[in-house]
Amino acid sequence: MQKAVQKQSTPRPRQENLAAALPSEFLRRIEICKKDFPTLSNCIGAALFISGEIENDCKIDVAAAYSSYLMRLRKVDSPKVGCLIAWTVNLSGLITVEHIGIVTAVQPEVLVTYRMGSSGIIMENQPIEVAGGSYRQFCKTYSFCCKEEYFLPRVLE
């Protein structure tokens, strides 16, 4: 008799573990974002809404997001559950937010919930490599102007 060979993989956190780590208000707001599809929001508006930084899930301009919202928050050195993860570009002093999401887990891997593009669906608990995709590669290649940054929403301070 042959035994089936099972593929070894890193176990993903169970949904109830994610729910225990994220504030209940974040979970409630994620559900609102999922129900409001299609929407006129983007990844920035969804992330700021889920984190409680703004009251409505709406489109936020990439050039205004950093100076109007993220600069008011405390930066942290590494991902923490509930923090915002942003891929930013600094060109001649103008910092734009290219993509952003909410960190939903850090162990055994960093998972991120985010809105897929402008007016897209909510992608829940995706590995950071998926959530950041081409932005992560861009930051590695052009580290002089592109960063992966973490911000702590005020409700978590």
Secondary structure as the mmCIF struct_conf table of DSSP 4:
data_model
#
loop_
_struct_conf.conf_type_id
_struct_conf.id
_struct_conf.beg_label_comp_id
_struct_conf.beg_label_asym_id
_struct_conf.beg_label_seq_id
_struct_conf.end_label_comp_id
_struct_conf.end_label_asym_id
_struct_conf.end_label_seq_id
HELX_LH_PP_P HELX_LH_PP_P1 GLN A 2 GLN A 8
HELX_LH_PP_P HELX_LH_PP_P2 THR A 10 ARG A 14
HELX_RH_AL_P HELX_RH_AL_P1 GLN A 15 ALA A 21
BEND BEND1 LEU A 22 LEU A 22
HELX_RH_AL_P HELX_RH_AL_P2 SER A 24 LYS A 35
TURN_TY1_P TURN_TY1_P1 ASP A 36 ASP A 36
BEND BEND2 PRO A 38 PRO A 38
BEND BEND3 LEU A 40 LEU A 40
HELX_RH_AL_P HELX_RH_AL_P3 CYS A 43 ILE A 50
TURN_TY1_P TURN_TY1_P2 SER A 51 GLY A 52
BEND BEND4 GLU A 53 ASN A 56
HELX_RH_AL_P HELX_RH_AL_P4 VAL A 62 SER A 68
TURN_TY1_P TURN_TY1_P3 TYR A 69 TYR A 69
HELX_RH_3T_P HELX_RH_3T_P1 LEU A 70 ARG A 72
BEND BEND5 LEU A 73 LEU A 73
STRN STRN1 ARG A 74 VAL A 76
BEND BEND6 ASP A 77 SER A 78
TURN_TY1_P TURN_TY1_P4 VAL A 81 GLY A 82
STRN STRN2 LEU A 84 LEU A 91
TURN_TY1_P TURN_TY1_P5 SER A 92 GLY A 93
STRN STRN3 LEU A 94 ALA A 105
BEND BEND7 GLN A 107 GLU A 109
STRN STRN4 LEU A 111 ARG A 115
BEND BEND8 GLY A 117 GLY A 117
TURN_TY1_P TURN_TY1_P6 SER A 118 SER A 119
STRN STRN5 ILE A 122 PRO A 127
HELX_RH_AL_P HELX_RH_AL_P5 ILE A 128 THR A 141
TURN_TY1_P TURN_TY1_P7 TYR A 142 CYS A 145
STRN STRN6 CYS A 146 LEU A 152
HELX_RH_3T_P HELX_RH_3T_P2 ARG A 154 LEU A 156
#
